[in-house]
């Protein structure tokens, strides 16, 4: 499947943290030829692409499947839904947003309302509501407290291979790791190479703390992990932050808890294979990605981050470059070939 | 008109991009949906004027109006980087603009972005952004590339999909395509009296309606618009103005004037006699076409009737189709009664 098609399919499916099943079902279809897929305790999807060999390299490719959203906390007598955020919802962007309420019996459309109080302040999440166009009686029949709500953000192709959609954080990462695994598997099979362990993990609940990846990686117990997430892509108001640029390739993370060896080798193979790349310095002890949980899992797992530059993170109109998504897959593929050689 | 047919037409109307001063798309659509017996033309301001023959010539010349423009944006500058700077056309709360998609006149779609939440300071999260801080991103990497899709002065509109929600509908531009549809429905009726329907231009930025009224010299003008319904949480009953599903709204006071008392009372009586659900909004803070129409030339008596809409001037406004039905019923009866009053 083409990158754009795969992105569209995955991004346009609902999968708010804690309720990722619909998105995972879409991903599982795409991964059908990749290997045996299963669910972990916390509903992450694990796909065993090549079986781990005792004492050999076992590479884990991770991206998170969940997306930010809202959840129903109260039903007003007027039928409006009060909500809480699931993950970091940007209060500046919620007013006037179309949303989908995911209920047991299907999806219901709604819009986010808020009092235009003229206070020159953005509403807090406590002060917004979701209007589903029904009275309280009907709402109570159809919607339960705890139901998840995702933002509507249609998939749009912009110029220069850029695309806009909700949930590109981190479905674009999911596409990159799936494509990388497909490439590696095909190459190994074509050249009849001695197998390495290769597992794809599409983790749940990253936006709410990383429970999915931390627990799943303990169970998988790889020798090393590559975590693909999105990072800030530059725009005028953050030009002074020295963040990555869209279309300039994967951002290889350098940070305290990350493996320097892996980061350096990724940069080396990128140069050798002429894959464009950028360096993203992740200051402090955390990366803000699933890598934070994976490095600490079990006896500890050597990990690195590869990030896809993204504009307008955590809004329904996130933007990434499909060229960067493809380049991440290429980079992981090149790294796998390189690592297998080193190990032999 | 059947409700399903009405909703289908409303969907088509809302999906047309017709930002103030660029109303051609709405005007053409309306013109192509007029009945055979309507003579239609555009005037110097862009108003679409439709002369409809009834069974009789009324004593009072009747003019009915609905504005066909919508709020939107105008491109003011193209950055070297290919990002587009813009200003608003009409009254839009900046808060409903952040992180929304828009469509340019050329059809090219883009998004209005801002700094991600992770990099915002506590103050930035709270304080409302200014339009001067926002831009439209179409993915262009340079000014030259952007110029293939946009020129300075081009307009852009919201591009939300028309979506049924519960018993209601959510869409952009319900203010005032609901009014346009009510007026269009009226023109398809067999009417007691001749009338002139005007689909007005530029209402959201001041309006061309006054010029049409000057030229047409009506005795009575009925302005069909949208009322900002505040039937939402946190608003006390006294401040709700009007509510969805409670019927057509009769407005006495509006910014820039009042409805004619006799017409107002007469309309109320018609609603009661004909069991048409209605409500009164006497807190209309918006300037409507009625202000300009009532003072055009030597002036005319006006009556403001509206359809309640929540979240007006946002990409996701909401209305109840039932209220459109009440408005359509009322308009027909008003023509019958007011022609000879």
Interface residues (C-beta under 8 A of the other chain):
Chain A: X76 X78 X80 X82 X88 X89 X90 X91 X92 X93 X95 X96 X97 X98 X108 X109 X110 X111 X112 X113 X114 X115 X116 X120 X121 X122 X123 X127 X129 X131 X132 X133 X134 X138 X152 X153 X154 X156 X158 X159 X160 X162 X164 X232 X235 X236 X237 X238 X241 X247 X288 X311 X312 X313 X314 X315 X316 X317 X319
Chain B: X79 X81 X82 X83 X93 X95 X96 X98 X99 X100 X101 X109 X110 X111 X112 X113 X114 X115 X116 X117 X118 X119 X120 X125 X126 X127 X128 X129 X133 X135 X137 X138 X139 X140 X141 X145 X149 X160 X161 X163 X164 X165 X166 X167 X168 X169 X170 X231 X232 X233 X234 X235 X310 X311 X314 X315 X316 X318 X320
